[in-house]
Amino acid sequence: MTTLSNGFLAYRICAQAEGKSQRSIDWDGANLERFSQFLKREQPGSSIADIGSPEARRFILHLQNDVRRWETSPFISDTKGLSPLTIHGYARAIKAFWSWLVDEGYIAENSMARLKCPRTPRKIIPTFSTEQIQRLMSALDPRTPTGFRDHAIILVFLDTGIRLSELVNLCLEDIDFGQSCFLVKGKGNKERVVPFGSQVRRALRRYLSAVRPDPDSSQVSHFFLSRQGFPLRPRAVQSIIARVGRRANVSGVRCSPHTFRHTFAKQYLLNGGDVFSLQRILGHTSLETVKLYVNLTSLDLSRQHRKFSPVDTMGLSVRRSKRGHPAAAGFAN
């Protein structure tokens, strides 16, 4: 299995244009290696043809009941088990590997076809409120170069929903000020156009003309730079957002770039945007993935219904019956 899984990963690397990032490929490889080690203990000497969904289900039960987070780390002690999302990833890697085995002719029948991936709970991820956004912006000092840069970064996150990796890799040639849009490279090196508003355009122009430091070398074309002229690293941007959150005393929500992505998605829909254009802006091929970003609370739904209630928008009124009781709205008895 180890030899075949290496071939599977090599195939994935060659086919990265299909949308798999190197990180996802590495993760699949680690998952398959763990399954391989489990099989060596439970069924030594078995061949690929002997393995099917019963063995995979036993492996999933093992992950659910016996494995603890960070168990291989000598520095972290954690008694919690693996998350449902992590176990779901193991099952997906196994199913993808067995599909590849069939496609390549190593086995005649997909014995994992009936394996169902464990369900993952869908949680409503907290997003920034308008008041929290205002406090975050007030915690910055745009009169300083780094303060204005961080101000522009937060505006970009909030107005476009781009990923952290997409922001730090944004280059000068990727920005079209005339059309007010970015050309970003997403997962699997997929390119897409992401629009931004007039306030962001104004902030980006000012950063470029008056605030952005000289690049450290002629090879540096990244838009957002450190004070020394180096491209910002993802960890640096994460630290910036977390530090601003502490300064603004924002609680009850994680202060991270990804929270801005969720906030953008929710606000985009609440302001009247449609889910199909949101899907293109976020760079997802499936609407199922978009749904993870746009779970709305009951309060959000109530507000949306008040804005778009069919009865209210049609101007229908409640009539009185002859006995003084309300009749059907807008209709005769």
Helices and strands as residue ranges (DSSP letters): H 2-14, G 16-18, H 22-42, G 48-50, H 53-66, H 84-103, H 130-138, H 145-160, H 164-168, G 172-174, E 175-176, E 181-185, G 187-189, E 191-195, H 198-206, I 207-211, H 234-247, H 257-270, H 275-282, H 287-291, H 298-308, H 310-313, E 318-320, E 326-329
